[in-house]
Amino acid sequence: MRHDITINIDNLSTGYSSGGDKKVVTHGINASLRGGELTCLLGPNGAGKSTLLKTLSTFISPLKGKITLLGKPLDSYSNTERARLIGVVLTDKPALENMSARELVGLGRTPYTGFWGRLSDEDNAVVDEAMSLVGISSLSDRMTHTLSDGERQKVMIAKALAQQTPVIFLDEPTAFLDFPSKVELMQLLLSLSRRYGKTIFMSTHDLDLALLTADRIWLIDRNHGVTTGTPEDLALDGSLARYFVRDGVTFDSSSGVFRVSVTPVREISVKGEGIRHDMLVKALARNAIAVVDSEPCEITVTHDAFVYRGIAYRDIASLLNAIL
């Protein structure tokens, strides 16, 4: 399916200006965001993810280059026009203790009503639909300070949906969430991009989850700049392995995920197959033991036991105790 470009970046340099001096964080960025796609911005700490996101959100000005939104320069739009085109969800907790979840979502209608404007029947219908889409209708009357981190993030996403913008930017939306909540949120964002053709762009540190979910990845690094592509293409051309070079971490191009690597200090021969065999190999690797296929075989994996030196062990923990 062909997705139209909503945001285009040409030779962009990001950073900060202070007293006439410019501090460049990243430079030479050329990339595009498309409707109907979830794009994740990945990179190590200090690479410039937040600076780039703030630049695209117009919170800070670009040092150089051109950003176009729907074919027009981003800075040519008025504040109200941009508010109707770009929704922003930040990680910071809103300091709005005396406000219900529904009232907070209702603030998404501000570009259409003005800050003190009353919500019309049409506005209220939009708010109800946004909360329903995110699955938080039951939180309507809950005060914001009583919400969990996951619930609060969903409320902020519903607020952005109520804003009815074609573009949504999110800064670390999965931060501070437990793993099931991270997965749920990523699936929600992917669904919203598909169903409504929205351009959703988010920064995240959850590498593996982003690689499993996102349509496109932007890799950002001070040394390499920004490289974009599908997770699969970036795995095939070596970009993912190049951007995240760390001792003890390797990128498995066959599975498309990062793995913790431990240098083996000994070897052991294992015979067997299936998930029990795979889990044993994983446990041995964690203990710096490499699995080899040689004779005589030291461990045989059966359907209900691990046989080591003639003794059957029912679980991996007991086997490891014997081996170590």
N, C-alpha and C positions, 0 to 999 in steps of 0.2 A: 504494500500500500504506500502511495506517495504522500508524504507529509510536507506541507508548506512551511517555509522558514518564517518564523515570527520575529526572532532577534538575530541580527548579524553583527559580528565583531570584526573590525578590520584594523590590524596593526595596533592593538590596544596596549597601552602601558598603564599599570595601576600603581598607586602609592599615595603619598601624602605630601602636601606643600605646607611649609612653615617658614615664615619670615623670608620668603623669596627663595628658600632652598627646597629642592625636591628630593624626596626619598622614594626611589623606585623599588617596588616589591616584585612585580613581574612585568615583562615587556614582550612586545612582538606577538601578542595573542591574536590568532585568527581562527574563528570558530562560529558555529551557528547553532541555534536552538530551534526545534521544530514542534509544530502542533501535534497533539496526540502521542507525545513521547515523554517518558520519564527519564531525565538525565541526571546522573550523579557526578558530583565534583569530588574527586579523591586526591589526596596528597598528604605528605608528612606535615607535622606541626611546623608552623613558620613558613610554609610554602606560599601562602598568600590566598588561601581559600576564602577567608572572611573578607579580605580586602577586595577581591574580585566580586564577591556577592554584593557587598555594599556599593561597589561602583555600578553594577548593573541595576541595583535598586535605587540609584541616584542619591544615596546617603552621602557619598563622597564623589568628587568629580574625577574623571579620568585625567591622567597626566598627558596622554597623547592618544591619538587614534580616533576611531569613529564607531559609534554604537547606533544601530538603527533598529527601530521597533515598528513592525508592520510597514516597512519601507520608508519610514520617516526618521530623521535624526531624533534620538531619545531626548535630547535637551530642547527640542522644539515643542514638546508637549507642555501644557500648563500642569500645575500640581493636580488639579481636579481631573484633567484628562488622563494623567498617568495613574491616578488612583482608580480609574475605571478600567485600566488596562493591566496593571500589575498589582498582585496581592503579595504581601510579604509576611511570612511566619517566622518569628525569631525564637531563639531558645529561652530568652529571658522570661521569667514568670511575670505576668501582668500584676501590678500592684493595685488591684481593684477588689478589695475585700467585700465591699458593700454592694456587689453587683452579682446578679444571677448569671448562670451560664447562658441563658437565652438572651439576656440583655447584652452580654458581651458579644455574642454572635450578631446581635442586631446592630452593633457598631460597624459591621461590614457594610451597612447601607448608608453610612455617612457621606460618601461621595455623591449620593443621589438626593439626600435630604438636608445636608448641612449638619454640623455637630449637634445643634439643638433642635433639629427637625424631628417631627413626630413621624412614626412609621405608619404608612398607609396600609390598607388591607393588602395591597399588592406586595409591599415591603414585608409584611408579616408572613405572607405566603412563601416568599423567597427564603426567609429565615427558617421557617418550618421545614421546607424542603432541604435546605442545607444541613440542618441537624439530623434529618431522617437519612440522608445520603451517607453521613458519617456514622450513623448508628448511635446517636446520643440524645434522642428525643426524651428518653427517661431522665436525663440530667437537667432538663429545662429549668426547674425551680431550684436546683442546687446552687449554693453560693460558691463563687469561684475559689475562695480560699479553702474550701473543704474537698476540692477535687484532687485526685491523684495526679501524678505527672503525666501518665498516659491519657487520662481523661481530659486534662488541661490542654494537651497537645491536640486532641481531637476537637476540642472547642475552638481552638485557634484556627484549625484547618477549616472548620465549618464557617468561621467568621470570614476567612478568605473566599470560601465558596459563595457566601452571601454577598460578597463584594462583586461577584459575577465578572471577574476579569479573565481574559484568555490566557494570562501568564501568572503563575504562582511560583515565588521563590521561597525556599525554606532553608534556614540555617541550623544544621545539626538537629533535625526533628526527632531523631531516635536517641539523642543523648539522654542519659539517666533512666531509660526504660529497660525493663527486663526483656529477655530474649523473645518470649512469645508476643509481647507488645510491640517490639521492633518489627517482627515479621508481619503482624497484623497491620501496622501502620504503612509499611512498604507496599503491601498488597493493596491497601486502600488507595494510596497515591497512584499506583499503576492502573488500578481500575478507573480512577477519575480521569486520568489522562486518556485512556482508551474510550471511555463512554462519552466524554464531552469534548474530546479533541483539544484538551488544554495542554499548554506547554508547562511542564512541571520540572523545575530545576532545583536541586538540593545539594548541600554539602553534607558530608558524612565521614565518620571514621570507621564505620562498619563495612570493611572492605568486602568480605565474602558475601554478605547479604546484598550489597550493591551489585556485585558481579552476577549474582543469581537473579536479580530483579530488574535492573535498569535496562532500558533500550539502548542508551548510549552512555559512555563514560568520558568525562573530561579528567585527564591526569595533569596535575599542576605541580611544578617543582621549580625552584629557583635556578637550577642548572639546566634543565631540559625545556623549560617553558611550559606550554600547554599542548598536549597531544590528545586528540579526540578519536572516537570510534566505537563500534560495538564491543562489548566485553570479549566476544570471541575473536574479533580481528586483532584487538590489542594483546590478547594472549598469543595468537599465532605469530605476530610480528615482533614479539619480545618486549613490547613496551611495558607491560605490567611487571615483568621481572626486572627491567632496567630502572623503573621509577621507585621500586621498593626494595632496594638492596640493603639488607641488614644481616648481621651475623646471626645464625640460628634460624633464619626464615628463608624459605625457598618458595618459588611459585611453580606449582604443578600444572604445566600447560595441558596435560591430557584431561584433567578434571576441571581446570579453570579456577582453582582455589589456592590460597596460600597454606603452607604447611610449616610446622615447627620442625626443624631438622636437628638431630643430635648425632654427633660423630660416634659411630660404633666403637666399642672397646673390646668386643668379642663377637664370635659367631656361633650359631647353633643351627642344626639341620632340622627341618620341620616338613612333615608330609600331611596332606589333608586338603580340603577345599570347603567352600561355602563361608557363611558369615562367621562361624566359630573360628575357622582358620584365619580369616581377615582380622578379627578382633584380637586374636593372639599375636599376630604380626604387629599390630598397632601397639599392643602393650609391651612387647619386647623392644620395639624401636624406641619407646619412651624411656626404657631402661638401658639404652645404648647397646642393644644386642641386635646384630644383623642376622636375618634369616637366610640360609643357604640351602641349596638342594644337593646334598651329598650323602654318601654312605660311610659309616653306618648312620641311620636315622636316629636322632636323639628324642624327638617328640613326634608322636602320631596323634592326629586329631580325628576322633570318631564322632558319631552323632550325639553322644552323651558324655564323653570324657576326653581328657588330655592325658595320654600315656607317656610318661617320662621315666626312662630307665626301669621299665617294667611295672611301674606304679601308676594307677589311674587316679587322676585328680578331676573332681567334678566342676571346679571353677578356676578361673585364671588367677585369682588372688592366691589360692593355695599352691598352684603351680609355680607362680613367681617366687613365693617363699622358698620352695624347694630348689629352684634354679639359682637364686641369688644368695 
